[in-house]
Amino acid sequence: MRRVPAALNGESLAARGSRQRILDGAAQEFAAAGFAGARIDRIARRTRLNVRMIYYHFGSKKGLYRAVLQSIYEQMSRILDELAP
């Protein structure tokens, strides 16, 4: 299946970069503090983005947590696929 370039599917390259920065920063925050202890404002500071940008991409803390878990699962799946004979 061919991937559609971000510019053609309505998502800018900057938005994709912001989204990935948020996922990376959130993964660190959730790992350090757990879901209950994680704070969106700390994720915003860590990623140097504002809180509104996080909510724009993920809607809520729960939505962000789900996206982080999905991202980690997808990374692990790719690694396992590469190891398979």
N, C-alpha and C positions, 0 to 999 in steps of 0.2 A: 504494500500500500504506500502510495506517495504521500509525503508530507507537504502540506501547503505552506508556502512561506508566510511568516507572521504578518508581513505587510499586506498580504492578500486575504487573510482570514480575519482582518479587523483588529488584530492585536499588534501593537507596535513593539519594536525591539526593546525600547526603553521599558515598556510595561513588563515584558518577559523577564528582563534583567531585574527589575524591582521585585517581581513576584519571587524569583529565585533567591534574591537576597533576603527577603522576608522568610522564606522557607528555611534557609540556612540558619538565620538568626533565631528563629522560633525553635528549631530543633535543639539548638544549644540551650535556650532558655527552658524548654520543657524538660530536657535531660537534667538540668541543674536543679530545677525547682518543682518538677512535676506539674500536672495540669492545674491543680488548685493553687499552687504557689507562683506559677508563671504570671507575669504581668505584661500586658500589651505595651505599656509605656516603656518598659525595659527593652522589649523587642524593637520598638521604634528607635530608641537611642542606639542600640547595638547595630542596627542596619542603616542608621542615619536617614531614616524616612519618617514621615509623620504618621501619627496614629490613624488619621483618616485614610491614608493610602492602604494600610493594613486592612481596615474594614471594607474599603472599596474592593479589594481583591478577594477577601475571604468571608465577609459578612459578620463574623463573630469570632470569639475566641475558640468556640467549639468547632467552627468551620475551619479555622486555621489549624487546630490540632488534627482534625481529620486529614487535611491536606498534607501535613507533615508526615503523618503515618503512611499515607498513600505514597508519598514521595520516597520514603525509606523502603517501603515494600517493593516499589518499582526498581529501585537501585539494587536491592538484594536479588530480585528476580533476574535482572540482567547479569549480575555476577554469577549466579547459579547456572544460567544458560550458557555462559562462557566456559564454565567448568565441566559441563556435561560432555561426555564422549561423542 
